[in-house]
């Protein structure tokens, strides 16, 4: 499964990550798995303001993703 990161997340984790999933899982479980593999980025990824996007739609942590889905994590942004 392709996971893409933007903003501060990309700085901490890189722009893209491939994760081998054996079965569909939820966005929340995917966050936990990435955080376990990258403990230094766990705080950023666990921020409730970080949103997940699947197929160009923002989704909640209980959204089930298929193995073939591409997931993107978007950190909060601020403007000025």
C-alpha positions as CSV (number, residue, x, y, z in Angstrom):
1,X,0.0,0.0,0.0
2,X,1.3,3.4,-0.9
3,X,1.2,6.0,1.9
4,X,2.0,9.7,1.0
5,X,2.8,12.4,3.5
6,X,2.6,16.1,3.2
7,X,4.1,19.1,5.0
8,X,5.7,18.3,8.4
9,X,4.9,14.7,8.0
10,X,6.9,14.5,4.8
11,X,9.8,16.1,6.6
12,X,9.7,13.5,9.3
13,X,8.7,10.4,7.3
14,X,9.6,11.1,3.7
15,X,7.1,11.9,1.0
16,X,6.1,8.3,0.3
17,X,6.2,5.0,2.1
18,X,5.2,1.5,1.0
19,X,3.6,-0.8,3.6
20,X,2.9,-4.4,3.1
21,X,-0.6,-5.2,4.4
22,X,-2.0,-8.7,4.5
23,X,-5.6,-7.6,5.0
24,X,-7.7,-4.5,4.8
25,X,-7.4,-2.3,7.9
26,X,-8.7,1.1,9.3
27,X,-7.0,4.4,9.0
28,X,-6.5,4.4,12.8
29,X,-4.8,1.0,12.7
30,X,-2.6,2.3,9.8
31,X,-1.6,5.3,11.9
32,X,-0.7,3.0,14.8
33,X,1.4,0.8,12.6
34,X,3.3,3.7,11.0
35,X,3.8,5.3,14.5
36,X,5.2,2.0,15.8
37,X,7.7,1.8,13.0
38,X,8.7,5.5,13.2
39,X,8.5,6.4,16.9
40,X,10.0,9.9,16.4
41,X,7.1,10.8,14.1
42,X,4.4,9.2,16.3
43,X,3.4,12.5,17.9
44,X,3.0,14.2,14.6
45,X,1.0,11.4,13.1
46,X,-1.1,11.0,16.2
47,X,-2.2,14.6,16.2
48,X,-6.0,14.7,15.9
49,X,-5.8,17.5,13.3
50,X,-3.9,15.3,10.9
51,X,-6.4,14.1,8.3
52,X,-6.3,11.1,6.0
53,X,-7.3,11.1,2.4
54,X,-8.4,8.1,0.4
55,X,-9.4,8.4,-3.3
56,X,-9.5,12.2,-3.0
57,X,-11.8,12.1,0.0
58,X,-11.1,13.0,3.6
59,X,-11.9,10.0,5.8
60,X,-12.2,9.3,9.5
61,X,-10.0,6.9,11.4
62,X,-12.6,4.2,11.3
63,X,-12.6,4.2,7.5
64,X,-11.5,0.8,6.1
65,X,-8.9,0.9,3.4
66,X,-8.3,-1.8,0.9
67,X,-4.8,-3.1,0.1
68,X,-4.9,-1.4,-3.3
69,X,-5.8,2.0,-1.9
70,X,-3.4,4.9,-1.9
71,X,-3.6,6.9,1.4
72,X,-2.4,10.4,2.1
73,X,-1.9,12.1,5.4
74,X,-2.3,15.8,5.5
75,X,-1.1,17.9,8.5
76,X,-3.0,21.0,9.6
77,X,-1.9,24.2,7.7
78,X,-2.0,27.8,8.8
79,X,-2.2,30.8,6.6
80,X,-1.5,34.4,7.1
